[in-house]
Amino acid sequence: MGRNTDIEEKSGKAKMNLPAQHQEHQPGLETEMVPAPISEELGQKGSDKLRGKSALITGGDSGIGRAVAIAFAREGADVAVVYLNEHQDAEDTKKMVERHDRKCLLIPGDIGDEEFCRGAVEQAERELGSLTILVNNAAEQHPQDSIEGISEDQLVRTFRTNVFSFFFMSKAVIEKMKDGGAIINTTSVTAYRGSPELLDYSASKGAIVAFTRSLSKSLVDKGIRVNAVAPGPVWTPLIPSTFTPDKVDTFGEDTPMHRAGQPEEIAPSYVFLASDDSSYMTGQVLHPNGGEVVNG
């Protein structure tokens, strides 16, 4: 479970000291990160914004997904957490959700497989009831120095996880999602400013922006809202599992706030988009990115 550290007591608002570190395998483990990401501001209370709702969150075992799962539970929602194979992280997330007296269903598997996505949605609905919120959040990235280093296998893998899964999950959910449902997609600041080391990742995140805008128009008459969140640099397992130790050491320092964000600072954007507070919004993107100005 996430460790309590001095930085946690500051609610993630101070600049972190990120020691050089690296994990060998994606998508990375939160249990091995130093310092541990902050998933929840201790002592914060909900106001029942999502009472009676059920949500499915991909990549919900750690990072932003974990923080969103906890925030949804604090607001009264039951959650299904879909993840690849990070079982300990997922179990820790389940405990954090259950502290808020909500149900947490864990569903391991590969979201790049459409049949698995369909089965995950069916399982979540059987155990939690009709899904009213879908958060397409899971992603992977593979830094390369140039486009020449991006193999066909890497390109397909990146898009299968980052884009295809969004189609698969959305298709499965909207077959049963009722009026008032919400789909929230995680894109990235890299979709707007680009990244020379993350060409395929940035392209996939740009595709998510277009997907969000197009799907929102497709579903508006059904009463289903589709929006997105485009985080800037956030301290999640994806960072030490994909970047070199020297890049981890300076991660986030190029933002106007000169620091990386914490997952708990990003989660409120998802709560807003999932709740009736955003009832007049669809096809939009929120930008919790440390102060960077983006267009689009």
N, C-alpha and C positions, 0 to 999 in steps of 0.2 A: 504494500500500500504506500501511497505517496508519503514521503518523510516530512516531518515538521522541521523547518529551518528558520534561521533568522529572517531570511528574505520573505518567508511566508507571512510573518507577522506584519510586514509592511504592505501586505495585500498586493504584491507584485508591481507596485508603482515606482519602486526604486530601481536603479540600474543593477543588473545582476553581474556577478563575477562568474563567467562561464569558462572553467578550466578546459584546456585542450583535451579532447577525448574523441574516441571513435568506436562505433559498434560495427561488427563485420557483416551483419545480415539485416536486410530490410524486412519488415517496416520498422524494426527497432523495438527496444523494450524500455518502457518508462521506469521500470524497477532498477535499471542500470545507469540512469542519468544522474549527473551531479552538477548543479543542485537539481532536485526533483522539480518538475513543473508544478505550478500551482493550479489546481483544478477547481478550487472553490474558495471563496472568501469566507473565512470562518465567522460564524455568527450571523451571517446574512439570512434574512427571512423572506419567504415567498409571499405572494398575495393571491394565490389560486388562479393565476391567469390561464392555466392549462388544466384546470380541474376537470376530471372526467374524460380526458383525451388520452390517446395511445400513440406512441411515436416509434418509428423504426429508424435507427441511426447506423449508417455504415461507417466502419472505422471508429466505432464508439468505445473501444477498449482503452484508448489512451489519447493524450494530446487534446486537440480541440473537441474531438468526438466525445471523450470522457467528460470534459467540462460541460458540454451541451447536455449530455445524459443527466448529469447531476442537477444542472439548472432546470431542466424540464421536470425532473422529479420534485425539486423544491417548489415548483409551481403547480404540482398536483398531477402530473402525467405519469403513466406507466410507460416503460421503454423496453424495446428490443434492441440489443446491441449485436450488430453483425461485425465479425472480425475474421482475420485469416487464421492465425494459429498462436497468438500471444495469450495463452490460456491464463497465466498468472495475472497479467495486466487486466484481463477481462474479469476475472474473479474479484480483483480489487475494486474495479468499477462497480460491479454488482453490489458489493458491500456498501459503497458510498451512496449508491442510489437507494438501497434499502434502509439506510439511516433516516431517509425522509418518508418512510412508511409507504413506499411505492414498489410495485413489482418491477423486476429486471430480468428479462429473458436473454440468455446468451446463445448466439447462433454462429458457430464457426464454419468457415467455408470460403470459397473463391468467388467473389462477386463478378469476376470476368466471365462466369458461366451463367448463361441465361436461365437454364433449368434450376440451378441452385437459387438464383434470385427469386424465381417464382415460388419455389418451395419455402424460402425464408419468409416471404410475405404471407403465405398460407399458414405457416406455423405461428407466426406472430399474431395473426388474426384469430387463430384457434385458441391461443392461450391468453391474449390480452383484449380481444374484441376488435371491432372494426378500427383500422388505422386511420387516424385523422391527420397525422403529420409524417412526412418522409423527409429525412435529412440525408442527401447524397453527399458524403463527406470523405470517404476513403480515397487515398491517392498514393502514388509512388513517383519517385524521381530518380534519375540517374545522370549526374553531372558528367559532361564531356567537354573537352577543350575546344572542339570544333564540330561542325556538322559531319565531317568525315568520320568521326568516332562513333556516330550513332548508327548501329546496325539495324537491319530490318527487324530482327527479333526484338531489340529494345524498343523500337518505334511502335511495333504492334502491341507489345506488352504494356507500354505506357498508356496508349490510347484505350486498350481493352479495360484496364483498371480505372483510368481517370475519366473516360467518356462513355465507353460501351456500357459499363455498369450503371451509369446514370439513366441510360435508355432502358436497360433491362428492369431496373427497380421501378422506375416510373411507370413503365408499361404494366407491370404486375400490380402496382398499387391502384392506379386510376381505374382499373376494371371494377373496383369495389368502393373506391373513395367517394364519399358523399359530398354534397354541397357544404361548403365551409372548410374543406380540407386545405392543407398547405404543404407545398413541396419547397424545400430549401436546398440549394446547391452550393457547395463550397468551390469557389474559383480562387483566384490569387491576384495579388498586386502585379505579378509577373505577366498576367494577361494584358495589362495596360502599359507597363514600362519595358517589358521584355527582359530577358536574361541571357547573356551570351553563353553561359555554361549550362543552361537548362532550356535548350531550344525545343525539344519535344514536349517537355513538361509545360512550358509557357504556351506552346501551341494548343495543347490539350485544354489548358485553362481558358484560353481564348474561345475554344469551341464550346466550353461550358457556358460562357456568357451568351453566345449566340443561341445555344440550346435553351437557356433560361428564358430569353426574350421570346423565342418562337413558341415554346411550350406554353408560356403564359397566355399568348394569344389564342392558342389552340384550346385551352381549358377554361378560359374566362367565362364562357357561357354555361359551363357546368358548375360554376361557383367554386372552382379550385384555383387558389392563388399560387403562383410560382415566382420565387425570388431567389436571390443569391447573396452570399457574403464573400468578399474578396480580402482576406487577411493579408497583412504585411508579414514580416518575419516574426514567427512565433516559436517559442521554445517547446518543441515536441520531439518525440523519438525519431521522426524523419530526419532531423538535423544531424545528430551524431552518427546516424546510420548511413548517411549519404555524403557528408562533407568531410574533408580532411581535418585533422585536429587543429591546424592553424586557422582554418576558416571558422571553425566552431568558436575559437577563442575570441574572435572579433564579430561574431554573428549579431546582426541588428544594429551595429554602431553607425551604419550609414543612413539611418532614418533621422528625421528632424528631432526625434526624442532621444536619439543616440542609444537606443537599447532595443532588445527584442521584447515582444509582448508575451504575456502569460496567457495560457488557455482560458482562464477565468475572466480575462478582460475581453475575450472574443465572444464568449457564450451569450451575453445579453443581446447581441444582435440577432441571434437565432431565436431567443425567447420572443423578442419583439415581432419577428417575421412569422412566428408560429401562432401568435396570439391575435385576438381581435383588435389589439392596438394598431395593427397594420392593415386593417380591413379595407382600406382604400389604396393599397399598394399591390401591384403585380408587375412582373417583368423588370424589377428594379434590382440594383446591387448596392449593398452597404460596404463601406470601406474602413474597417478598423485597422489602420496600417501605420500608426506611429506618426502621423502628420504629413505623409506624402500626398501631394496633390496629383490626382489622376483625371484624365478625361475619358468620358464614355459611361 
